[in-house]
Structures are given as C-alpha cells and as structure tokens.
C-alpha cells in the first residue's frame, strides 16, 4: 500500500515538475518575443541615432537627411541646414548643372592648325597650332592620331614650332585654397583648356642590376617635358622598400629618393605626378608623336593664340558629356569637375573662368529649389576646404535630378555599391549591393556619401550623409555610413510596416 502511495506521489511530483518546466519555457519564449518586438519596434530615427553613437565620431559633426522619393516625406534628419564641407560631393552640383545647361550630347573639340598650307614637298613653312577646346579627357592616342593624320597627308617637315592655344579658359591653374603639399599628386592637377593625359605623368621606379646601383626611373608617357632628380638606390634583396616620389613646387622636376630591393618585380607605377602648364605638356607630347611618324619640327613649343587665317589640318571630338560625367563621378576625377565648371562659363557666358561658371551653375541650382544661402562654392571638385553645402541642399538637388529629363544619365554616372567606381569595394553582400548609387567624398576628417537606394519593400529613397571634424580615419567613418545605408535598404524589416504607410517613422 505504501509502495502504491509512493508511486502515485512520484507521478504527481513528476507531472508538477514538467508543468513548471513547460510554464518556464513558455514564459521565456514570451519574454524573448517581447524583447524582439521591443527591439524591432524602434523607429528608423532611433536606429540611426544608435549607429551615430559610434565613439569614432566623437567631437565630430554629422548632417544627414533621408527622404522618400515616393511620398516626399523626410524620414530622418540631423543638422539638415548646417554648413558642411562636402569634399567630392561637390561634384554632384557641378555635374548636374553641366548636364542641364550643356546637354548630354555636348562634346569638346581639339583642333590642329597650320599658319601656311603644306607645299608639294610636304613642308609647312611656319608654325602649327594646337588649339584646346577644354577637353578634360584628351589622351596620348588622340595626339598620336593627329601625327598619323599629318603623315597620311604627306607632311614631312614643319619649319616653325608648335604653338599651344588654351585661351578658351583663363590662366588660373589651381582651385582656391588647395593644399600646397597636395599639388604634386594626381588628384590636384592644373586646370587648362588644353589638357593631355589628365595633366599627369606616371613615374616608374625599378631596381638596378646590383645592390648599391642607382634605381632606374622612367616616365609614362615617356617625355622630355619633365626632368628627374634621382637619388634612389638599389638595396639588398631583403631590405624594405622606401621609395618616395615628389615634384619640386613651381618646377617640372620630379625627385625620387629612398631604396628599392634588388630583384623586386615592379607591377605598377610608383606614383602619378602632376605637371605644370598642361598646354605646354600637350605641345611636347605632340612634337614627340610627330617625330615618331618621321615628321621633323624645327622649332620649339610656345604658348600663343591661333593666328587669323590658319588652315585646319585635323580635329578630335571628345566623348559626349553623357560619358564624361560618368568618367567624372565614378572615379571622382577632380580635373573633369574643374573643367566642366569653366566650360559652363565659356559656353554660356563667353568667359572661361571659375566665376562665370559658378554664375551659370547658381542659376540652375536656384531653379532646382536649392537655398543658395546654404551654398559656398570655391571650386568644382570639392578639393578645397572652403566649400560649404547643407545636407538638405544635397537632397534637394538629388530629388530634382531624379525627375530631370536627363535623370537616367545622371543616375548612371554614380558609383554602384559593390560594383564600380569609388564604391566597388563597399557594401558587398548587403541589400545595398547593385542597389545603392551614390557619390563619395573624402578629405582629411571629412567623409561624405549622398545618393539613392531602394528599400526591400520597393520604396525609393534619396539621402545625404555629411561628416566633418571626426578625429578618426575615413575607414571608421565610412563604416558608419555603410551601416546607415544597410539599415535604410532593409527598413521594411524593422517593424514590418510597408513603404506605402510610413506612419511609424518620425522625423527628428
């Protein structure tokens, strides 16, 4: 009897324990569900605010605007009207104005003239004149084609020299307040109406054949326009590479110093260096290309203007502006941006100056609904730290261009996340890959990202993220930008709300 009672009591106790365990599991499940619901119930602004608490941004300033292109509603804003240094986001303003005022089919012309017709022996008695039309993407092969064309025409001698005419623009070669120690490097090229090879030269440094020998320095393109001061030596096989390449300020003298290990295989240029007076550089390249075709030019290269009554020998037409703006925005090319701004002045106002270009652009920006009191423009590329824009103005510009007649050209000019341009290595494997199109911008303690993306629910968004004065490098800053963009792209999963009913969002 006692055994039976003990058995019954054991079963009751076991049942009670199971019941308590089940209740405990149910309670835990409800608690976890509550936590998950509470987490996902956070509004979009709250989630962005959490991301911006990253300690890397301490002491810095962020200006952000996110807007729905479907409803026009602002989904998030922080310091929307704060003046911010845009860096290369400045190129959005210039490329938009250029497309609107010049049209996507606009092209540049570079022409070659002689001041006398070739005689029957193939001799031009006098000078030839290379006249720049502002083309920022004129390449070496284009001048090679000029030389081949003259050879085909039977020209063998030019008794004069090469006159280079870049009078379409003024002679202000640099942007206002460009940093002096940036000037030798590829991203700070001089601005001219006659450009060649982006106004730079690639410097290659190879080791000598033995330890202690001088390093071997070559240029691409090979040209006599630049000189070299080479103190670099060939080091031991296991020694560190310490090569430094620079250009003497005010001179076309490239200095190479340091050491390079013997036997090392060099696969790329050591540095890309700017040249002074790009039009003269183009003249030297043309003379050297003519020489390769067996055409002798007896005179030198000099700046001047095309004399009246010159004979047109040949001309080159640039790619259309629709292609050039992609060559501008995807790799963030500073020369193209500066040239486009002066082109606006030259074509619309008859003055190839920065001031005339800004005057034309400002009229377009005003028509686009921008607040001009929130803009300060001192160059076209964003290289200067004296440029200022607001995040609201960036988003207003992008919103206007989204409905512009050339919206497809403008959109296609922007880098695509995880695919090309300055975004090719960012946001891969996220909802932004092949989705987000945006312009990057970098200066020391400045990082920007502005553009477009579509959420997983299909809602198109426009955004601008401008960051200034953070002490961290750009890596942590861009990581914060990427987190925000991922959140925006996946925003339909935050609360389960649909883009058609964004009432769960609040603006701050």
Secondary structure, 3 states (H helix, E strand, C coil): CHHHHHHHHHHHHHHHHHHHHHHHHHHHHHHHHHHHHHHHCCCHHHHHHHHCCCHHHCCCEEEEEEEECCCCCEEEEECCCCCECCHHHHHHHHHHHHHHHHCCCCCCEEEEEECCCCCCCCEECCCEEEECCCCCCCCHHHHHHHHHHHHHCCCCEECCCEEEECCCCCCCCCCCCCCHHHCCEHHHCCCCCCCCHHHEEEEEEECCCCCCCECEEEEECCCCCCEEEECCEEECCCCCCCCEEEECCCCCEEEEECEEECCCCCCCCCEEEECCCHHHHHHHHHHHHHHHCCCEECCCEEECCCCCCCEEEEEEECCCHHHHHHHHHCCCCHHHHHHHHHHHHHHHHCCCCHHHHHHHHHHHHHHCCCCHHHCECCCCCCCCCCCEECHHHHHHHHHHHHCCCCHHHHHHCCEECCCCHHHCCCCCCCCCCCCCEEEEEEECCEEEEEEEEECCCCCEEEEEEEEECCCCCHHHHHHHHHHHHHHHHCHHHCCCCCCCCHHHCCCC
